[in-house]
């Protein structure tokens, strides 16, 4: 079942249409979506476990192990990913996969193990299955990273079987994910719902749903890092409990994970390795992130309300007059005719294509909202989910109106698609949007698709706008957690909305939100003032700080574009937790108030009111405070200034950061290596919208005394850089606090 089949099956929801709509969708889903079906009823049996091994059927990359009451399929793919599926569940079909299942590893074979069990040994991972159905994922050296106990099914007389499965991880392990959680990047003890929630404010509380809730866990332990993905779009709950290390050998308490699903297949994937290796494998399985257009990394402003074309021009002029960079204007549902999707109110926007062309000549794009529901014209008081038959053609029509992209307000819980399709409707809609826009925009341009909700594989079509999040300072911290979590689940392009509120005394919070967003992949501001203009509505102080934050974002645009290209090629998130390059460093696993922007920068946002200084944990190596140039040696905790006009940002010694020069061209900002050390970096130039961009430029940095040499590495050897180079950090004195 593809996106077109799904949106065709949507139905009006009201006093008379809901039941019929659900029946329609369920029938379509079961007819076309075998990946959403689970084990069927088995007579009077109310609960069951697999039993003991009866026979084994080896196959490429693994095989099938049959137990007394069930069977387990194991496959180790050539990319190192491990598939497991019970009761005949295979890896295909699946909405998560980018295409066909990866080929099996020809060197991996199912062979007998001790105590009547079986195992598959591959280059990057070993999988062991006990005679009762417990499955262990081990490092190549034989250290257990996860032990999945045999699943248990509860079967109704009529309907799908519910199931649960417990697993254990090392005592020192920490859980990260699922994507989009507001509670924090690291998930503490508690129950977390896997169902996608209402597309409004970020979910609060461990038992609540989140707009994006992919069943993906990244688990970091001393023994190694692994990712677990449960490929099941049904609703469910995961209950986590971190382990505890005892005083001596044999006294550790393992961490536990208990997964309970309302139905659907018992299947999933596991990946082992460094975080970079895991995300590369994940991208090869679920699809490389789509490359947003270069302008998408600029400043987006959301224009709500019922104003027309002149109102849009006024907002744009307001930014230009106050020297505030602006790259895109997002129109809310106020520009639609009767708030119906894919329409335009011609009274207020009579010449929309001309307005779009006018703004494009000034470097500004228009982006249109696609709402999840509208009012029914012929049934007063009822809500209607639009019939999106031929959705690709409707999105193509958006391009002809002059829109360079769309943003969906759809949350999965909003559409009446039943339990089977509950979590993939937004994914299918994103696919329709991307394919429809791509078919109409010029070949030298890339469309922008932003979703509020989604499922594994969403990165193939676009990114996520995270909404304004919870109110207050806790919402600021939650916004960072959401972006980091999405990145670890393969969605590198996301960001929260920066919503104003200066008139109620929260101008400090608005400034801190703007400063954080300036270093996240997606920067969207939403006017909350009475006339919906911009930061100037909250006073001169806020305007000045906003201008600085947006100016720094504009300066770093070449770096953001480079990170986006690298994310497409490697799957690595643009925004990363501090432990990303060194997960073995335990102190970094617990740090959730700072992040890495690529390899070069460490950003420490201010997350508390009234703070003018803050403590920052630095990873190993030399780091420069970009504001003062002072050098610090890590690992260490340092106390640095964080006045209202800026947040602390550090550059890694030896880093090469592409930045925008005063003339608009790209320059290389090079941070001096420590004496006797070297450095380097990659730059992917992309000044336009089209294609996948040119090849990456590789630069090396060496230091000899006070002299720093920067060279571009090519197939013909090293040569002088063709871009201006500015070396920083030579005057910084080392320090540690």
C-alpha positions in Angstrom: 0.0 0.0 0.0 1.6 3.3 -1.1 0.9 6.9 -0.2 -1.6 7.2 -3.0 -3.6 4.2 -1.8 -3.6 5.5 1.7 -4.8 9.0 1.0 -7.4 7.6 -1.4 -8.9 5.7 1.5 -9.3 8.7 3.7 -12.9 9.6 4.4 -14.9 12.4 6.0 -15.1 12.3 9.7 -18.3 13.4 11.3 -21.4 12.2 13.0 -22.1 9.7 10.1 -18.8 9.1 8.3 -16.3 7.9 10.9 -17.3 4.2 11.0 -17.5 3.9 7.3 -14.1 5.6 6.9 -12.4 3.3 9.3 -13.9 0.2 7.6 -12.7 1.6 4.2 -9.1 2.2 5.5 -8.8 -1.1 7.3 -9.9 -3.0 4.2 -7.5 -1.2 2.0 -4.7 -1.6 4.5 -5.2 -5.4 4.9 -5.5 -5.8 1.2 -2.3 -4.1 0.3 -0.2 -3.8 3.5 1.1 -7.2 4.4 3.8 -5.4 6.5 1.1 -4.3 8.9 -0.4 -7.7 9.6 0.5 -9.8 12.6 0.0 -13.4 13.6 -3.6 -14.4 13.3 -5.8 -16.1 15.9 -4.9 -19.7 16.7 -8.0 -21.3 18.1 -8.6 -21.4 21.9 -5.0 -20.7 22.8 -5.0 -17.5 24.9 -1.3 -17.1 25.5 1.8 -18.8 24.1 5.6 -18.7 23.9 7.7 -20.3 21.1 8.6 -23.5 23.0 11.8 -25.4 22.3 13.7 -25.9 19.0 12.3 -28.6 16.7 14.2 -28.1 13.4 16.4 -25.7 11.6 16.5 -24.6 7.9 19.8 -22.8 7.1 19.6 -20.2 4.4 21.7 -17.3 3.0 22.8 -15.0 5.8 21.1 -17.1 8.4 18.0 -19.2 8.2 14.7 -20.3 9.9 14.6 -21.9 13.4 11.4 -23.7 14.1 10.2 -24.1 17.6 7.3 -26.1 19.1 4.7 -23.2 18.6 6.5 -20.6 16.4 9.4 -20.0 14.1 12.2 -17.4 14.0 13.8 -16.0 10.8 17.3 -14.7 11.1 19.1 -12.7 8.4 22.5 -10.9 8.5 22.6 -8.5 5.6 25.7 -7.4 3.7 25.5 -4.0 5.4 25.9 -5.7 8.8 22.3 -5.2 9.9 20.6 -8.1 11.6 16.9 -8.9 10.9 14.7 -11.1 13.2 11.1 -12.0 12.6 8.7 -14.4 14.3 5.8 -16.4 13.0 6.7 -16.0 9.4 7.3 -12.3 9.5 9.9 -11.3 6.8 11.7 -8.0 6.2 9.4 -7.1 3.3 7.1 -5.4 2.5 7.9 -2.6 4.9 7.2 1.2 4.8 10.5 1.7 6.6 12.8 0.2 4.0 14.0 2.4 1.2 13.7 -0.4 -1.3 14.2 -4.1 -1.4 15.7 -5.8 1.7 19.5 -5.8 1.5 21.2 -8.9 0.2 22.2 -11.5 2.8 25.8 -11.7 3.8 27.2 -14.7 1.9 29.8 -15.3 4.5 27.3 -15.6 7.4 25.9 -19.1 8.1 23.6 -20.6 10.7 25.6 -23.1 12.7 25.1 -25.2 15.9 25.9 -23.5 19.3 26.1 -24.8 22.8 23.2 -26.2 24.8 21.1 -26.9 21.7 21.2 -23.3 20.4 22.3 -21.9 17.1 24.3 -18.9 16.0 25.3 -16.8 13.0 28.8 -15.3 13.0 29.4 -12.3 10.7 32.2 -9.8 10.4 30.6 -7.1 12.4 28.2 -9.0 14.6 27.3 -12.4 16.1 23.8 -13.5 16.7 23.0 -16.4 19.1 19.6 -18.1 19.5 19.0 -20.4 22.5 16.9 -23.5 22.3 14.0 -21.7 23.9 14.1 -18.7 21.6 16.2 -16.1 23.4 18.2 -14.0 20.9 21.5 -12.4 21.7 23.3 -9.7 19.7 27.0 -9.8 20.4 30.1 -7.9 19.3 32.6 -9.7 17.0 34.5 -10.4 20.2 31.6 -12.2 21.8 30.4 -9.5 24.3 26.6 -9.4 24.6 25.1 -6.0 23.8 21.4 -7.1 24.0 19.5 -10.2 24.9 16.0 -10.5 23.6 13.9 -13.0 25.6 11.3 -15.2 23.8 8.2 -13.2 22.8 4.8 -13.9 24.3 1.5 -13.6 22.4 -2.0 -12.9 23.8 -4.6 -13.9 21.2 -8.2 -12.9 21.0 -10.9 -15.1 19.6 -11.3 -12.6 16.8 -8.7 -10.0 15.9 -4.9 -9.5 15.9 -2.7 -10.9 18.6 -1.1 -8.6 21.1 2.4 -9.4 22.0 5.3 -8.4 24.3 9.0 -9.0 24.5 11.5 -8.3 27.2 15.2 -7.6 26.6 18.3 -6.9 28.6 21.3 -4.6 28.1 24.6 -4.2 30.0 24.4 -2.6 33.5 26.2 0.5 32.3 24.1 1.0 29.2 22.1 4.2 28.5 19.0 4.4 26.3 18.7 7.1 23.7 15.5 7.6 21.5 12.8 7.0 20.3 12.8 10.1 18.1 10.9 13.2 19.0 10.6 12.7 22.7 10.4 15.8 24.8 11.5 14.2 28.1 15.2 14.2 27.2 17.7 12.7 24.8 18.6 10.1 27.3 15.6 8.1 28.4 15.4 7.3 32.1 13.3 4.7 33.9 9.7 4.9 32.8 7.0 3.9 30.2 7.1 5.6 26.8 4.2 5.3 24.4 5.2 4.5 20.8 2.1 6.0 19.3 2.3 9.3 17.4 0.4 11.9 19.3 -1.5 15.1 18.5 0.5 17.5 16.3 0.4 20.3 18.7 2.7 21.1 21.6 5.4 18.6 22.4 4.2 15.7 24.5 5.1 15.9 28.2 5.4 13.0 30.5 6.8 9.6 29.9 3.5 7.8 29.3 2.3 10.3 26.7 2.7 10.1 22.9 4.9 12.4 20.8 4.2 13.7 17.3 7.1 11.6 16.0 7.6 8.4 17.9 9.7 5.9 15.9 10.4 2.7 17.7 14.1 3.1 17.5 16.6 2.8 20.3 20.3 3.7 20.3 21.9 2.0 23.3 25.4 3.1 24.4 27.5 0.9 26.7 31.2 0.3 27.5 31.0 -2.9 25.5 29.8 -1.1 22.4 26.9 0.7 20.8 23.9 -0.8 19.0 20.6 0.3 17.5 17.3 -1.6 17.7 14.4 -0.9 15.4 11.0 -2.7 15.9 9.5 -2.6 12.4 5.9 -2.5 13.5 3.6 0.5 12.9 1.0 -0.4 15.5 0.5 1.4 18.8 2.6 0.2 21.7 4.5 1.0 24.9 8.2 0.6 25.8 9.1 0.4 29.5 12.8 1.1 30.2 14.8 0.6 33.3 18.5 1.4 33.5 20.8 -1.1 35.0 23.2 -0.7 38.0 26.7 -1.8 38.5 27.5 -3.8 41.6 30.5 -3.7 43.9 32.0 -6.8 42.3 31.9 -9.3 39.5 28.5 -10.9 39.2 26.6 -8.2 41.2 25.5 -6.1 38.2 21.8 -5.5 37.5 21.2 -5.5 33.8 19.1 -2.8 32.2 15.8 -3.9 30.9 13.4 -3.0 28.1 9.8 -4.3 27.9 8.0 -3.8 24.6 4.2 -4.3 24.4 2.4 -4.0 21.1 -1.3 -3.9 20.3 -0.8 -6.1 17.2 1.3 -6.3 14.1 4.4 -8.3 13.2 7.0 -9.4 15.7 10.1 -8.3 13.7 12.9 -5.8 13.8 16.5 -4.9 13.0 19.6 -4.6 15.0 22.9 -2.8 14.1 26.2 -2.8 15.9 29.3 -0.6 15.7 30.4 3.0 16.3 27.5 5.6 16.1 28.8 6.7 12.7 28.8 3.2 11.4 25.3 2.5 12.8 23.8 5.6 11.2 25.4 4.7 7.9 23.9 1.3 8.1 20.5 2.7 9.1 20.6 5.1 6.1 21.4 2.2 3.7 18.4 0.4 5.1 15.8 3.1 5.4 17.1 5.5 2.8 19.5 8.4 2.6 18.2 11.7 3.9 16.9 13.9 1.2 19.0 17.0 0.5 17.0 20.2 1.3 17.6 23.2 -1.0 20.3 25.6 0.1 17.9 28.3 1.1 16.2 26.0 3.5 19.1 26.5 6.0 18.3 30.2 6.2 15.6 32.0 8.2 12.0 30.9 7.8 9.2 33.1 9.1 5.6 31.7 9.5 2.9 34.2 8.6 -0.4 33.2 10.2 -3.6 35.2 10.2 -5.9 36.4 7.4 -3.8 39.1 5.8 -3.3 39.1 2.1 -0.5 39.8 -0.4 0.2 43.3 1.0 0.5 41.8 4.5 3.2 39.4 3.2 5.1 42.3 1.5 4.9 44.3 4.8 6.4 41.5 6.8 9.2 41.0 4.2 9.9 44.8 4.2 10.0 44.9 8.0 12.8 42.3 8.0 14.7 44.1 5.3 14.4 47.5 6.8 15.8 46.2 10.1 18.6 44.2 8.5 17.2 40.8 9.5 18.0 38.0 7.1 14.9 36.3 5.6 14.9 33.3 3.2 11.4 31.9 3.3 7.8 32.9 4.3 5.5 30.1 5.3 1.8 30.9 4.8 -0.6 29.4 7.3 -4.1 28.2 6.6 -5.3 31.8 6.5 -4.3 32.0 2.9 -6.6 29.0 1.9 -10.1 29.3 0.5 -12.3 28.2 3.4 -9.2 26.5 5.0 -9.4 23.8 2.4 -6.1 22.2 1.4 -4.6 23.0 -2.0 -6.8 26.1 -2.5 -6.0 29.8 -2.5 -8.3 32.6 -1.3 -8.3 34.7 -4.5 -9.8 37.7 -2.8 -6.7 38.1 -0.6 -4.1 36.5 -3.0 -5.3 37.3 -6.5 -1.9 37.2 -8.0 0.0 34.6 -5.9 2.4 33.4 -8.7 3.4 37.0 -9.3 4.0 37.5 -5.6 6.1 34.4 -5.5 8.2 35.5 -8.4 8.6 39.0 -6.9 9.9 37.5 -3.6 12.1 35.0 -5.3 13.9 37.8 -7.1 14.8 39.1 -3.6 16.0 35.7 -2.5 12.8 34.7 -0.6 10.7 31.6 -1.2 7.0 30.9 -0.4 6.0 27.8 1.4 2.4 26.6 1.8 0.7 24.8 4.6 -1.3 21.6 4.0 -3.7 21.2 6.9 -5.0 17.8 8.1 -8.7 18.7 8.1 -11.2 21.3 6.9 -14.8 22.1 7.5 -17.3 20.2 5.4 -19.2 22.6 3.1 -22.4 20.6 3.0 -22.5 19.3 6.6 -22.4 22.1 9.3 -20.1 21.4 12.2 -18.4 18.4 10.8 -14.7 18.0 10.1 -13.5 16.5 6.8 -10.2 14.9 6.0 -9.7 15.8 2.3 -9.9 13.2 -0.4 -6.4 13.4 -1.7 -6.9 11.1 -4.6 -4.2 12.0 -7.1 -2.3 13.7 -4.3 0.9 13.9 -6.3 -0.9 16.0 -8.9 -2.3 18.3 -6.2 1.2 18.9 -4.8 2.4 19.6 -8.3 -0.2 22.3 -8.5 1.4 23.9 -5.5 4.5 24.4 -7.5 2.7 26.0 -10.3 1.3 28.5 -7.8 4.8 29.5 -7.0 5.4 27.6 -3.8 8.9 26.2 -3.3 7.7 23.8 -0.6 5.0 22.7 1.8 4.7 22.1 5.5 2.2 19.6 6.9 0.3 20.2 10.1 -0.8 16.6 10.0 -0.3 14.4 13.1 -0.8 10.7 12.8 -3.5 10.6 15.4 -5.5 13.2 13.5 -6.4 10.9 10.6 -8.9 8.0 11.0 -6.7 5.4 9.5 -7.1 2.7 12.1 -4.6 1.0 14.3 -2.8 -0.7 11.4 -2.0 2.5 9.6 -1.8 4.8 12.6 1.8 5.7 12.2 2.5 5.8 8.5 -0.1 8.1 7.1 2.2 11.1 7.6 5.0 9.2 5.9 2.9 8.4 2.9 1.7 12.0 2.7 5.3 13.3 2.8 6.1 10.9 -0.1 3.3 12.2 -2.1 4.3 15.8 -1.4 7.9 15.2 -2.4 7.2 13.3 -5.6 4.5 15.8 -6.6 6.6 18.8 -6.1 9.7 17.2 -7.6 7.8 16.4 -10.8 6.9 20.1 -11.3 9.8 22.2 -10.0 12.6 22.9 -12.5 15.3 20.3 -12.6 17.9 22.6 -11.1 15.8 23.1 -7.9 15.1 20.9 -4.9 11.7 21.1 -3.1 11.2 21.4 0.6 8.8 19.1 2.5 8.3 19.6 6.3 6.2 17.2 8.4 4.9 17.4 11.9 4.7 13.6 12.2 6.1 10.6 10.5 7.6 7.1 10.6 10.9 5.5 10.0 12.1 6.5 6.5 10.6 10.0 6.7 14.1 11.4 5.9 13.8 10.1 2.4 11.2 12.9 1.6 11.9 15.8 4.0 12.4 17.0 7.5 10.4 17.8 10.7 9.3 21.0 12.2 8.9 20.3 15.9 6.4 23.0 16.8 6.8 25.5 19.6 7.2 22.8 22.2 6.1 23.0 25.8 5.8 26.4 27.4 8.5 28.0 29.4 12.1 27.1 29.9 11.3 23.3 30.1 10.1 23.6 26.5 13.5 25.1 25.5 15.3 22.1 26.9 12.7 19.7 25.3 13.3 21.3 21.8 16.9 20.4 21.9 16.1 16.8 23.0 13.7 16.4 20.1 16.2 17.6 17.5 19.0 15.3 18.9 16.6 12.4 19.0 15.4 12.8 15.5 19.0 12.9 14.3 19.8 9.6 16.0 16.8 8.1 14.2 18.0 9.2 10.8 16.2 12.5 10.4 18.9 15.2 10.3 16.8 18.2 9.2 14.6 19.4 12.0 14.1 22.3 14.4 11.6 23.9 16.8 9.5 27.0 16.2 10.7 30.2 17.8 7.6 31.8 19.1 7.6 35.4 20.5 6.3 36.4 23.9 8.2 39.4 24.9 5.2 41.5 25.9 4.4 39.2 28.8 7.9 39.5 30.3 9.5 36.5 28.6 11.8 38.4 26.3 14.8 36.6 27.8 13.2 33.2 26.9 12.5 34.4 23.3 16.1 35.5 22.9 17.5 32.2 24.2 15.1 30.3 21.9 16.4 32.3 18.9 20.0 31.7 19.9 19.5 27.9 20.2 17.6 27.7 16.9 20.3 29.6 15.1 22.5 26.5 15.5 19.9 23.9 14.7 19.2 22.7 11.1 15.8 24.3 10.7 15.2 27.9 11.9 11.5 29.0 11.9 10.2 32.0 13.7 6.4 32.4 14.3 5.0 35.9 15.0 2.8 35.9 18.1 2.4 39.7 18.3 -0.9 41.5 17.5 0.2 42.2 13.9 2.4 39.2 13.3 5.5 41.0 12.1 8.8 39.9 13.5 11.3 40.3 16.4 11.0 44.1 16.4 7.6 43.8 18.0 9.2 42.8 21.2 11.4 45.8 21.7 14.8 47.2 20.7 16.7 44.8 23.0 15.2 41.7 21.6 15.6 43.0 18.1 19.3 43.6 18.6 19.9 40.2 20.0 17.8 38.6 17.2 19.9 40.4 14.6 23.1 39.0 16.1 21.7 35.4 16.2 20.4 35.6 12.7 23.6 37.2 11.4 25.7 34.3 12.9 23.3 31.8 11.3 23.8 33.6 7.9 27.5 33.5 8.4 27.4 29.7 9.0 25.2 28.8 6.0 28.1 27.2 4.1 28.8 25.0 7.1 25.1 23.9 7.4 25.0 23.1 3.7 28.2 21.1 4.0 26.7 19.1 6.9 23.5 18.4 4.9 25.5 17.0 2.0 27.5 14.8 4.4 24.3 13.7 6.1 23.0 12.5 2.8 26.1 10.6 2.0 26.8 9.1 5.4 23.6 9.3 7.4 25.4 11.2 10.2 23.2 13.7 12.0 24.0 17.4 11.7 23.3 17.9 15.4 25.0 15.3 17.6 25.2 14.4 21.3 28.6 15.1 22.9 29.3 11.3 23.1 29.0 10.9 19.3 32.7 10.6 18.6 33.6 8.8 21.9 30.7 6.8 23.3 33.1 5.0 25.6 33.5 8.2 27.7 30.8 7.8 30.4 30.7 11.4 31.5 29.6 12.5 28.0 26.6 10.1 28.0 24.9 12.0 30.7 25.4 15.5 29.2 22.2 16.7 27.6 22.6 20.5 27.8 25.1 20.9 24.9 25.6 19.4 21.5 28.0 19.1 18.6 27.2 20.8 15.3 29.0 18.5 12.9 32.6 17.7 13.9 33.8 21.3 14.3 31.6 23.2 16.7 30.3 22.6 20.2 27.2 24.6 21.2 26.1 25.2 24.8 22.7 26.9 24.9 21.5 28.7 28.0 18.6 26.7 29.3 17.9 28.5 32.6 16.4 31.9 33.3 18.7 34.6 34.5 21.9 32.8 33.7 24.9 34.9 32.5 27.5 32.2 33.0 27.2 28.4 32.5 29.3 25.3 33.0 30.2 23.4 29.9 31.6 19.9 29.6 34.3 19.6 26.9 35.3 16.3 25.3 38.9 15.3 24.9 41.1 17.7 22.9 41.7 21.4 22.6 38.6 23.7 22.2 38.5 27.4 21.5 35.8 29.7 22.8 34.8 31.4 19.5 33.9 34.6 21.3 37.1 35.2 23.1 39.6 32.9 21.3 40.7 31.4 24.6 41.8 27.7 24.4 40.7 25.0 26.8 42.0 21.5 27.1 39.5 18.6 27.5 38.2 16.5 28.9 37.2 19.1 31.4 34.3 21.2 32.8 34.8 24.9 32.2 32.8 27.9 33.4 32.3 30.5 30.7 30.4 33.7 30.2 27.0 33.5 28.6 25.5 37.0 28.5 22.1 37.6 27.0 23.7 38.7 23.7 25.2 35.2 23.0 25.5 31.6 24.0 28.8 29.8 24.4 30.2 28.2 21.2 33.5 26.3 21.0 35.5 25.3 17.9 37.6 22.1 17.8 41.3 22.7 17.3 42.3 21.9 13.8 38.8 22.4 12.4 38.1 23.9 9.0 34.7 25.7 9.0 33.3 27.1 5.7 31.6 30.4 6.4 30.0 33.2 4.4 32.4 36.2 3.9 31.4 39.8 3.7 31.2 39.6 -0.1 28.8 36.7 0.0 31.5 34.2 -1.0 32.7 31.2 1.0 35.7 31.5 3.2 37.6 29.0 5.3 37.7 29.7 9.1 40.5 27.5 10.4 41.1 26.9 14.1 44.8 26.4 14.8 45.7 22.8 15.9 47.5 22.3 19.2 51.3 22.4 18.8 52.5 19.1 17.2 49.0 18.2 16.1 47.1 18.3 12.8 43.6 18.9 11.6 41.4 19.2 8.6 37.8 19.2 7.3 35.5 18.8 4.4 33.6 21.5 2.4 30.8 20.8 0.0 30.1 24.0 -2.0 26.4 24.4 -3.0 25.2 27.9 -3.7 22.1 26.8 -5.5 19.1 24.5 -5.2 19.6 21.7 -7.7 21.3 18.3 -7.8 23.2 16.5 -5.2 26.0 19.1 -5.3 29.7 18.8 -6.3 32.3 16.6 -4.8 33.6 17.4 -1.3 36.7 19.5 -1.0 39.1 18.0 1.5 41.5 20.3 3.5 44.4 19.4 5.8 45.8 21.6 8.5 49.3 21.4 10.0 51.1 23.6 12.6 54.7 24.3 12.9 55.3 26.7 15.8 53.3 29.9 15.1 52.8 29.0 11.5 49.6 27.1 10.3 49.5 25.6 6.8 46.2 24.8 5.1 46.3 22.7 1.9 43.6 21.3 -0.3 44.0 17.5 -0.9 43.3 16.4 -4.5 44.0 13.4 -6.6 47.1 15.2 -7.9 48.4 15.9 -4.4 48.2 18.9 -2.1 47.7 22.4 -3.5 46.9 25.9 -2.3 43.3 26.6 -1.3 41.3 28.4 -3.9 39.2 30.1 -1.1 40.2 32.8 1.3 41.6 31.4 4.6 41.4 33.0 8.0 43.3 31.3 10.9 42.0 31.8 14.4 43.2 30.6 17.8 46.9 31.3 17.5 46.6 34.0 20.2 44.5 31.9 22.6 46.1 30.9 25.8 45.3 27.4 27.2 43.1 27.3 30.2 41.1 24.9 32.3 38.7 25.5 35.2 
